[in-house]
Amino acid sequence: MTSEHQHLRRLYVDQPLKGVIALRDNQHHYLRNVLRVEVGNLIRVFHVKQGEFLAEIQEVKKKETLVLIKEQLRKVVADSRCVTLIAPIIHKDRMQMMIEKTTELGMTHFQPITSARSENHKAKQDKIEAWFIEAAEQSERLDIPVLLPTISFQQAVRQYRQILVAVERQNTAPLLDALKMTENNETVNVMIGPAGGFTEEEMAFLSEQESVQGVSLGETILRVETAAIYMLSVINAVRAIKNN
């Protein structure tokens, strides 16, 4: 992609990128009423399987915007790296921040969990997926994270083969050291507990699992969303060091 196209607005499109396509609902509203596009304006559109394309506004109707798919700007490159964030549902505003920032940092799967001290918050699937898309559009990602069905804390521990669990007030290795000692950082599963942490029973359960390694995120107690952002940032830093 040349620098002349980098400033163009970017939209995720969940339909084949070929010929003239119609953008409706929120995307039409955004183009028509927020950006106020005109015929001939250029935007970028992307699809998880096809990559990113230049697109030209053909017609702005009352209920849809027609765009012509033009040249391909970026192809999809196979990437085996996987980061699963295992965390509870939290308050809406903080939940949105966590989803957006971890998506920007490369989270590929979000595994919601319930535990003894989980807050009684619910997040609609379409809301979370919309946050995924908005963050992917902003951060130049070509893929969209996967939202997995909510499961219990115990189910998650049994389901994932290796998990780095953020624990507080325990004599555990810093996350950075734990990642450096891991031979394969291609697939990383990280777990964060609810506000108030895990109960004594849950901590005992964790200590019995061979697949679990407790890690420290520092001396201070972090909120769920802060811990998630911290863990994804450290994973990125370690991968960058190992790749250089």
LOVO-553313 format. One record per residue (C-alpha): residue in one letter; x, y, z; chain; residue number from 0. Coordinates in steps of 0.5 Angstrom, whole numbers, plus 500, padded with zeros to 3 digits. Example, Ala and Ser with C-alpha at 12.3 -4.5 7.8 and 13.67 -1.06 7.14 Angstrom:
BEGIN
+-----+-----+-----+-----+-------+-----+
| res |   u |   v |   w | chain |   n |
+-----+-----+-----+-----+-------+-----+
|   A | 525 | 491 | 516 |     A |   0 |
|   S | 527 | 498 | 514 |     A |   1 |
+-----+-----+-----+-----+-------+-----+
***
This chain:
BEGIN
+-----+-----+-----+-----+-------+-----+
| res |   u |   v |   w | chain |   n |
+-----+-----+-----+-----+-------+-----+
|   M | 500 | 500 | 500 |     A |   0 |
|   T | 503 | 507 | 498 |     A |   1 |
|   S | 503 | 513 | 503 |     A |   2 |
|   E | 498 | 516 | 498 |     A |   3 |
|   H | 492 | 511 | 501 |     A |   4 |
|   Q | 494 | 511 | 508 |     A |   5 |
|   H | 490 | 517 | 510 |     A |   6 |
|   L | 484 | 514 | 507 |     A |   7 |
|   R | 478 | 512 | 512 |     A |   8 |
|   R | 478 | 504 | 513 |     A |   9 |
|   L | 472 | 500 | 514 |     A |  10 |
|   Y | 471 | 492 | 515 |     A |  11 |
|   V | 466 | 489 | 510 |     A |  12 |
|   D | 463 | 482 | 511 |     A |  13 |
|   Q | 462 | 481 | 504 |     A |  14 |
|   P | 466 | 479 | 498 |     A |  15 |
|   L | 470 | 484 | 495 |     A |  16 |
|   K | 468 | 484 | 488 |     A |  17 |
|   G | 465 | 489 | 483 |     A |  18 |
|   V | 460 | 494 | 486 |     A |  19 |
|   I | 458 | 493 | 493 |     A |  20 |
|   A | 452 | 496 | 498 |     A |  21 |
|   L | 454 | 498 | 505 |     A |  22 |
|   R | 448 | 499 | 509 |     A |  23 |
|   D | 446 | 500 | 516 |     A |  24 |
|   N | 451 | 503 | 521 |     A |  25 |
|   Q | 457 | 503 | 515 |     A |  26 |
|   H | 452 | 507 | 511 |     A |  27 |
|   H | 450 | 512 | 516 |     A |  28 |
|   Y | 458 | 513 | 518 |     A |  29 |
|   L | 459 | 514 | 510 |     A |  30 |
|   R | 453 | 519 | 509 |     A |  31 |
|   N | 452 | 523 | 515 |     A |  32 |
|   V | 459 | 523 | 519 |     A |  33 |
|   L | 464 | 523 | 513 |     A |  34 |
|   R | 459 | 526 | 508 |     A |  35 |
|   V | 462 | 522 | 502 |     A |  36 |
|   E | 461 | 524 | 495 |     A |  37 |
|   V | 461 | 520 | 489 |     A |  38 |
|   G | 468 | 519 | 487 |     A |  39 |
|   N | 471 | 519 | 494 |     A |  40 |
|   L | 476 | 514 | 496 |     A |  41 |
|   I | 476 | 509 | 502 |     A |  42 |
|   R | 479 | 503 | 504 |     A |  43 |
|   V | 475 | 496 | 505 |     A |  44 |
|   F | 478 | 490 | 508 |     A |  45 |
|   H | 475 | 483 | 509 |     A |  46 |
|   V | 479 | 477 | 513 |     A |  47 |
|   K | 480 | 472 | 508 |     A |  48 |
|   Q | 481 | 477 | 502 |     A |  49 |
|   G | 485 | 483 | 505 |     A |  50 |
|   E | 485 | 490 | 504 |     A |  51 |
|   F | 482 | 494 | 497 |     A |  52 |
|   L | 481 | 501 | 495 |     A |  53 |
|   A | 474 | 503 | 494 |     A |  54 |
|   E | 471 | 509 | 490 |     A |  55 |
|   I | 464 | 511 | 492 |     A |  56 |
|   Q | 459 | 510 | 486 |     A |  57 |
|   E | 453 | 513 | 489 |     A |  58 |
|   V | 450 | 515 | 496 |     A |  59 |
|   K | 443 | 513 | 496 |     A |  60 |
|   K | 438 | 514 | 502 |     A |  61 |
|   K | 439 | 507 | 505 |     A |  62 |
|   E | 445 | 505 | 502 |     A |  63 |
|   T | 452 | 507 | 499 |     A |  64 |
|   L | 455 | 504 | 493 |     A |  65 |
|   V | 462 | 503 | 492 |     A |  66 |
|   L | 466 | 500 | 487 |     A |  67 |
|   I | 472 | 495 | 489 |     A |  68 |
|   K | 478 | 497 | 485 |     A |  69 |
|   E | 486 | 495 | 486 |     A |  70 |
|   Q | 488 | 491 | 492 |     A |  71 |
|   L | 492 | 494 | 497 |     A |  72 |
|   R | 494 | 489 | 502 |     A |  73 |
|   K | 494 | 481 | 501 |     A |  74 |
|   V | 492 | 477 | 507 |     A |  75 |
|   V | 499 | 474 | 510 |     A |  76 |
|   A | 498 | 467 | 514 |     A |  77 |
|   D | 500 | 468 | 521 |     A |  78 |
|   S | 500 | 462 | 526 |     A |  79 |
|   R | 500 | 467 | 532 |     A |  80 |
|   C | 495 | 466 | 537 |     A |  81 |
|   V | 493 | 470 | 544 |     A |  82 |
|   T | 487 | 468 | 548 |     A |  83 |
|   L | 485 | 473 | 553 |     A |  84 |
|   I | 481 | 469 | 559 |     A |  85 |
|   A | 478 | 474 | 563 |     A |  86 |
|   P | 471 | 476 | 566 |     A |  87 |
|   I | 466 | 481 | 563 |     A |  88 |
|   I | 466 | 488 | 567 |     A |  89 |
|   H | 463 | 494 | 567 |     A |  90 |
|   K | 461 | 497 | 560 |     A |  91 |
|   D | 466 | 503 | 559 |     A |  92 |
|   R | 471 | 499 | 562 |     A |  93 |
|   M | 470 | 493 | 558 |     A |  94 |
|   Q | 470 | 497 | 552 |     A |  95 |
|   M | 477 | 500 | 553 |     A |  96 |
|   M | 479 | 493 | 555 |     A |  97 |
|   I | 476 | 490 | 548 |     A |  98 |
|   E | 479 | 496 | 544 |     A |  99 |
|   K | 486 | 496 | 547 |     A | 100 |
|   T | 487 | 489 | 547 |     A | 101 |
|   T | 485 | 488 | 540 |     A | 102 |
|   E | 490 | 494 | 538 |     A | 103 |
|   L | 495 | 490 | 541 |     A | 104 |
|   G | 494 | 483 | 538 |     A | 105 |
|   M | 489 | 479 | 542 |     A | 106 |
|   T | 486 | 474 | 537 |     A | 107 |
|   H | 481 | 470 | 542 |     A | 108 |
|   F | 477 | 473 | 547 |     A | 109 |
|   Q | 474 | 468 | 552 |     A | 110 |
|   P | 469 | 471 | 557 |     A | 111 |
|   I | 469 | 467 | 564 |     A | 112 |
|   T | 465 | 467 | 571 |     A | 113 |
|   S | 468 | 466 | 577 |     A | 114 |
|   A | 466 | 467 | 585 |     A | 115 |
|   R | 467 | 474 | 585 |     A | 116 |
|   S | 465 | 476 | 578 |     A | 117 |
|   E | 461 | 482 | 577 |     A | 118 |
|   N | 454 | 481 | 575 |     A | 119 |
|   H | 455 | 485 | 568 |     A | 120 |
|   K | 453 | 482 | 561 |     A | 121 |
|   A | 455 | 484 | 555 |     A | 122 |
|   K | 452 | 483 | 548 |     A | 123 |
|   Q | 455 | 479 | 543 |     A | 124 |
|   D | 454 | 484 | 538 |     A | 125 |
|   K | 457 | 490 | 542 |     A | 126 |
|   I | 463 | 486 | 543 |     A | 127 |
|   E | 464 | 484 | 536 |     A | 128 |
|   A | 463 | 491 | 534 |     A | 129 |
|   W | 468 | 494 | 539 |     A | 130 |
|   F | 473 | 488 | 535 |     A | 131 |
|   I | 471 | 491 | 529 |     A | 132 |
|   E | 472 | 499 | 531 |     A | 133 |
|   A | 479 | 497 | 534 |     A | 134 |
|   A | 481 | 493 | 528 |     A | 135 |
|   E | 479 | 498 | 523 |     A | 136 |
|   Q | 483 | 503 | 527 |     A | 137 |
|   S | 489 | 499 | 528 |     A | 138 |
|   E | 490 | 497 | 521 |     A | 139 |
|   R | 489 | 489 | 523 |     A | 140 |
|   L | 486 | 485 | 517 |     A | 141 |
|   D | 483 | 480 | 522 |     A | 142 |
|   I | 478 | 480 | 527 |     A | 143 |
|   P | 478 | 477 | 534 |     A | 144 |
|   V | 474 | 471 | 535 |     A | 145 |
|   L | 469 | 472 | 541 |     A | 146 |
|   L | 468 | 465 | 545 |     A | 147 |
|   P | 462 | 463 | 549 |     A | 148 |
|   T | 462 | 464 | 556 |     A | 149 |
|   I | 465 | 459 | 561 |     A | 150 |
|   S | 466 | 458 | 568 |     A | 151 |
|   F | 473 | 459 | 571 |     A | 152 |
|   Q | 474 | 452 | 572 |     A | 153 |
|   Q | 472 | 450 | 565 |     A | 154 |
|   A | 477 | 455 | 562 |     A | 155 |
|   V | 483 | 452 | 566 |     A | 156 |
|   R | 481 | 445 | 564 |     A | 157 |
|   Q | 480 | 447 | 557 |     A | 158 |
|   Y | 487 | 451 | 555 |     A | 159 |
|   R | 493 | 447 | 555 |     A | 160 |
|   Q | 498 | 452 | 558 |     A | 161 |
|   I | 495 | 459 | 562 |     A | 162 |
|   L | 499 | 464 | 565 |     A | 163 |
|   V | 495 | 467 | 570 |     A | 164 |
|   A | 496 | 474 | 573 |     A | 165 |
|   V | 496 | 473 | 581 |     A | 166 |
|   E | 497 | 478 | 586 |     A | 167 |
|   R | 501 | 478 | 593 |     A | 168 |
|   Q | 504 | 471 | 591 |     A | 169 |
|   N | 511 | 470 | 590 |     A | 170 |
|   T | 511 | 469 | 583 |     A | 171 |
|   A | 515 | 470 | 577 |     A | 172 |
|   P | 514 | 477 | 573 |     A | 173 |
|   L | 510 | 476 | 566 |     A | 174 |
|   L | 516 | 478 | 562 |     A | 175 |
|   D | 521 | 473 | 565 |     A | 176 |
|   A | 516 | 467 | 564 |     A | 177 |
|   L | 515 | 469 | 557 |     A | 178 |
|   K | 522 | 469 | 556 |     A | 179 |
|   M | 523 | 462 | 559 |     A | 180 |
|   T | 517 | 460 | 554 |     A | 181 |
|   E | 520 | 457 | 548 |     A | 182 |
|   N | 514 | 458 | 544 |     A | 183 |
|   N | 511 | 464 | 544 |     A | 184 |
|   E | 506 | 463 | 538 |     A | 185 |
|   T | 500 | 461 | 542 |     A | 186 |
|   V | 499 | 465 | 549 |     A | 187 |
|   N | 493 | 464 | 553 |     A | 188 |
|   V | 493 | 469 | 559 |     A | 189 |
|   M | 488 | 469 | 565 |     A | 190 |
|   I | 486 | 475 | 569 |     A | 191 |
|   G | 481 | 474 | 575 |     A | 192 |
|   P | 475 | 479 | 577 |     A | 193 |
|   A | 476 | 485 | 582 |     A | 194 |
|   G | 478 | 482 | 588 |     A | 195 |
|   G | 482 | 477 | 585 |     A | 196 |
|   F | 481 | 469 | 586 |     A | 197 |
|   T | 478 | 466 | 592 |     A | 198 |
|   E | 482 | 462 | 596 |     A | 199 |
|   E | 479 | 456 | 594 |     A | 200 |
|   E | 480 | 458 | 586 |     A | 201 |
|   M | 487 | 459 | 588 |     A | 202 |
|   A | 488 | 452 | 591 |     A | 203 |
|   F | 485 | 449 | 585 |     A | 204 |
|   L | 490 | 453 | 580 |     A | 205 |
|   S | 495 | 451 | 584 |     A | 206 |
|   E | 493 | 443 | 583 |     A | 207 |
|   Q | 493 | 444 | 575 |     A | 208 |
|   E | 500 | 443 | 571 |     A | 209 |
|   S | 498 | 447 | 565 |     A | 210 |
|   V | 497 | 453 | 570 |     A | 211 |
|   Q | 503 | 458 | 571 |     A | 212 |
|   G | 502 | 464 | 576 |     A | 213 |
|   V | 505 | 471 | 574 |     A | 214 |
|   S | 506 | 477 | 577 |     A | 215 |
|   L | 504 | 484 | 574 |     A | 216 |
|   G | 508 | 488 | 579 |     A | 217 |
|   E | 507 | 491 | 586 |     A | 218 |
|   T | 501 | 495 | 585 |     A | 219 |
|   I | 494 | 492 | 584 |     A | 220 |
|   L | 491 | 493 | 577 |     A | 221 |
|   R | 484 | 493 | 575 |     A | 222 |
|   V | 482 | 488 | 570 |     A | 223 |
|   E | 482 | 492 | 564 |     A | 224 |
|   T | 489 | 495 | 566 |     A | 225 |
|   A | 492 | 488 | 567 |     A | 226 |
|   A | 489 | 486 | 560 |     A | 227 |
|   I | 493 | 491 | 557 |     A | 228 |
|   Y | 499 | 490 | 561 |     A | 229 |
|   M | 499 | 483 | 559 |     A | 230 |
|   L | 498 | 484 | 551 |     A | 231 |
|   S | 503 | 489 | 551 |     A | 232 |
|   V | 509 | 485 | 555 |     A | 233 |
|   I | 507 | 479 | 550 |     A | 234 |
|   N | 508 | 484 | 544 |     A | 235 |
|   A | 515 | 486 | 547 |     A | 236 |
|   V | 517 | 479 | 548 |     A | 237 |
|   R | 515 | 477 | 541 |     A | 238 |
|   A | 519 | 483 | 538 |     A | 239 |
|   I | 525 | 482 | 542 |     A | 240 |
|   K | 525 | 474 | 540 |     A | 241 |
|   N | 524 | 476 | 532 |     A | 242 |
|   N | 530 | 481 | 532 |     A | 243 |
+-----+-----+-----+-----+-------+-----+
***
